[in-house]
Every structure is written in structure tokens, then in C-alpha cells.
Amino acid sequence: MNMERARGGARRAVAVDGRGRAAERTRERILQAAVEEFGAKGYAGARTAGIAARAGVNQQLISYYFGGKRGLLDELRARWREQEGSLSPEGVSLAESLAAYMDATLDRPDWARLVVWRALGDDPGEGAETDAERRAATQRAVEVMRDRQEAGEVTTSVTPEFALLLAHALTFAPIAMPQFVQAVLGVEPSSPEYRRVCREQLLALLSPREDSREEKDETRERRWDA
């Protein structure tokens, strides 16, 4: 009798675990579909019906798992921030950091388009806490660039803020203006060739030169107003 109860309990546990894994797979399908839909149409143009159709699920599951379209966007943004934070661990070189960030951005263009859509004003807004977190993360990235300057890895002829802005702009250029990239460089946007050329040119621009002491002091005094 006890043996039968034990077997029954084990079967129920397996069934519950199986349902949990199925639910997680459904969540991931919905998130992937949302990335594609938001990337193609922006937040304003995307519809939960379209996301559900891409995912092959009932539309009501979007509300069940995420609370609606806004909840989906919040989850995607949280994942993007989490990935960004892991791209440049302490101790990696600028070349390694650039390569990792470019690959993460250009290998997943739908994710990158979320950033571009927000820059174009297609944005429902963020909570004060999330906005503060994003600003803090940006400031940390500036400080990392400043540390690279102090360590002699990056030229001091430009501010760390501008060096960071340049790196981000060139990373997103194939997503934001692919035709211009191809016309100027003659390579396929997002291709390995673009990434190689872009990294080489960025490193050439940002590598230390024989800056005069006066130039170094002037650059350190420059700060961008918030």
C-alpha cells in the first residue's frame, strides 16, 4: 500500500515537473515572438494577436504569463540589460569587449531594433527605478572607459563619454542605417567583415598616441553636462 502511494506521488511529481517545463517553453516562445513583432513593428504597431500567432499560442496566455504587451516589453528589456551587464567582465581588453558587444547586438537584430525603436520615440516609458538603473549602468560604462584611459589602453585625446558613444553608434549603425553602412564601406551590414573593419578602425582611433601633457590635462578637465 505504501509502495503504491509512493509510486503515485512520484508520478504526480513528474507530471507537475513536466507541466512546469512546458509552461517555461511556452513563455520562451512568446518572448521570442514578441522580440520579432516589436522589432518589425515597434511597440505601438505590435499587437498581442500578432505575437500570439507567431508563437502559436492562445492570445490569453500573454496576459496570463506577462500581464499584457507592456509586461512583455518590460521582460525583454530586463533580459537585454542583464545580457549587456555580462558582456564586459572585469579584466577583458577593449578589443574583446568591442567584439562581444558587436556580436551580441548584430547576431540578434530584432533585439537591437528594440533599442532603435525607443530612440525614435516608440516607447511607453519606464518606471523611475528602471530609468535610474539604466542611467547608472551607462555611468558605470563611462567609468570603465575612463579606467582604460588611466591604464593607458585608450587615448586621452577624447573624453571617455565620447569614446563610449562612438563605440555604441558604430555597433548599432548596421541596424539603424544599413543602406548607408553598405554604401560607405562596401560591405554587408552586420557581416563578419563589417565587424572586423569596425573593430580595427575603432581600436586605431582609440589607441593611445603620443599626446602632449597639455592635451591630456585639457581632456581630463572636460565633462559632459547631464
C-alpha positions in Angstrom: 0.0 0.0 0.0 2.8 2.4 1.0 4.7 1.4 -2.2 1.6 2.3 -4.3 1.2 5.6 -2.7 4.9 6.4 -3.2 4.6 5.5 -6.9 1.6 7.6 -7.2 3.4 10.5 -5.6 6.3 10.1 -7.9 4.1 10.1 -11.0 2.3 13.3 -9.8 5.7 15.0 -9.2 6.8 14.0 -12.7 3.6 15.4 -14.2 3.9 18.7 -12.3 7.5 19.0 -13.4 6.6 18.3 -16.9 3.9 20.9 -16.8 6.4 23.4 -15.4 8.8 22.7 -18.2 6.0 23.0 -20.8 5.0 26.4 -19.3 8.6 27.6 -19.5 8.9 26.6 -23.1 5.6 28.5 -23.8 6.9 31.6 -22.1 10.1 31.5 -24.1 8.1 31.0 -27.4 6.0 34.1 -26.5 9.1 36.1 -25.7 10.8 35.2 -29.0 7.7 36.0 -30.9 7.4 39.4 -29.1 11.0 40.2 -30.0 10.3 39.6 -33.6 7.0 41.5 -33.6 8.4 44.5 -31.6 11.5 44.5 -33.8 9.4 44.6 -37.0 6.6 47.0 -36.0 7.7 48.8 -32.8 5.8 48.8 -29.5 3.0 50.9 -30.9 2.5 48.9 -34.0 2.8 45.5 -32.4 -0.4 43.6 -31.4 -0.8 40.8 -28.9 -2.7 38.9 -31.5 0.2 39.0 -33.9 2.6 37.9 -31.1 0.3 35.0 -30.2 0.1 34.0 -33.9 3.9 34.0 -34.2 4.3 31.9 -31.0 1.5 29.5 -31.9 -0.3 30.1 -28.6 -3.7 31.4 -27.4 -3.6 35.2 -27.1 -4.9 34.9 -23.5 -1.6 33.3 -22.4 0.2 36.6 -23.0 -1.9 38.2 -20.3 -1.6 35.1 -18.1 2.2 35.0 -18.2 3.2 38.6 -18.7 0.1 40.8 -17.9 -0.1 42.1 -21.5 2.0 43.8 -24.1 3.7 46.2 -21.7 4.7 43.3 -19.4 6.3 41.6 -22.4 8.4 44.7 -23.3 9.5 45.0 -19.6 10.7 41.4 -19.5 12.6 41.8 -22.8 14.3 45.0 -21.6 15.3 43.3 -18.4 16.9 40.5 -20.3 18.7 42.9 -22.6 20.1 44.8 -19.6 21.1 41.6 -18.0 23.0 40.5 -21.1 24.6 43.9 -21.5 26.0 43.7 -18.0 27.7 40.3 -18.7 29.4 41.3 -21.9 32.4 43.0 -20.5 33.6 41.3 -17.3 36.4 42.8 -15.3 39.8 42.3 -16.9 38.9 41.9 -20.6 40.6 44.1 -23.1 38.8 46.8 -25.1 39.2 44.7 -28.3 37.5 41.8 -26.5 34.7 44.0 -25.1 34.0 45.5 -28.5 33.8 42.1 -30.2 31.5 40.7 -27.6 29.1 43.8 -27.7 29.0 43.8 -31.5 28.3 40.1 -31.7 25.6 40.3 -29.1 24.0 43.2 -30.9 24.3 42.2 -34.5 23.7 38.4 -34.1 20.2 39.3 -32.6 19.0 42.2 -34.8 15.4 42.1 -33.5 16.6 42.7 -30.0 18.8 45.6 -31.2 15.8 47.1 -33.1 14.0 47.5 -29.7 16.7 50.0 -28.8 16.4 51.8 -32.1 12.6 52.0 -31.9 12.9 53.5 -28.4 15.3 56.1 -29.8 12.8 57.0 -32.4 10.2 57.8 -29.7 8.3 54.5 -29.8 8.4 54.0 -26.1 5.7 53.6 -23.5 8.1 54.9 -20.9 9.9 53.3 -18.0 9.4 53.4 -14.2 11.6 55.8 -12.3 13.6 52.9 -10.8 14.3 51.3 -14.1 15.3 54.6 -15.7 17.7 55.2 -12.8 19.1 51.7 -13.2 19.7 52.4 -16.9 21.4 55.7 -16.2 23.6 54.1 -13.5 24.6 51.4 -15.9 25.6 54.0 -18.5 27.6 55.9 -16.0 29.4 52.7 -15.0 30.3 52.1 -18.6 31.8 55.6 -18.8 33.9 54.9 -15.7 35.2 51.7 -17.2 36.3 53.7 -20.3 37.9 56.3 -18.0 39.8 53.5 -16.2 41.0 52.2 -19.6 42.3 55.7 -20.3 44.1 55.8 -17.0 45.6 52.4 -17.6 47.0 53.6 -21.0 44.7 51.4 -23.1 42.6 54.2 -24.6 43.7 57.6 -25.8 43.1 60.6 -23.6 42.7 62.9 -26.6 38.9 62.3 -26.3 36.6 62.1 -23.3 35.5 58.7 -22.1 31.9 59.7 -22.8 32.7 60.4 -26.4 34.7 57.1 -26.8 31.7 55.2 -25.4 29.2 57.0 -27.6 31.3 56.3 -30.7 31.6 52.6 -29.9 27.8 52.3 -29.4 26.9 54.3 -32.5 29.1 52.1 -34.8 27.7 49.0 -33.2 24.1 50.0 -33.9 24.8 51.5 -37.3 24.0 48.3 -39.3 20.7 48.1 -37.6 19.7 51.8 -37.7 21.1 52.7 -41.2 22.2 49.5 -43.1 22.0 51.1 -46.5 24.4 53.9 -45.5 26.8 51.4 -44.0 26.9 49.4 -47.2 27.2 52.4 -49.4 30.1 53.9 -47.4 32.1 50.7 -46.6 31.0 48.4 -49.4 30.4 45.5 -47.1 27.2 43.7 -45.9 25.9 45.4 -42.8 26.2 43.1 -39.7 28.6 40.8 -41.6 31.8 39.4 -40.1 33.7 41.8 -42.5 31.9 44.8 -41.1 32.6 43.8 -37.5 36.3 43.2 -38.3 36.7 46.6 -40.1 34.7 48.4 -37.4 36.8 46.9 -34.6 40.1 47.6 -36.3 39.1 51.2 -37.1 37.8 51.9 -33.6 40.9 50.5 -32.0 43.0 52.6 -34.3 41.1 55.7 -33.3 41.0 55.0 -29.6 44.5 53.6 -29.1 46.9 55.8 -27.1 49.1 58.2 -29.1 51.9 60.5 -28.1 49.6 63.0 -26.6 51.1 66.1 -25.1 50.8 66.6 -21.4 48.8 69.7 -22.0 46.2 67.8 -24.2 45.9 65.1 -21.5 45.2 67.7 -18.8 42.6 69.5 -21.0 40.8 66.3 -21.8 40.6 65.3 -18.1 39.0 68.7 -17.4 36.2 68.2 -19.9 32.9 66.8 -18.7 29.6 66.4 -20.4 26.6 68.1 -18.7 23.9 65.6 -17.7 
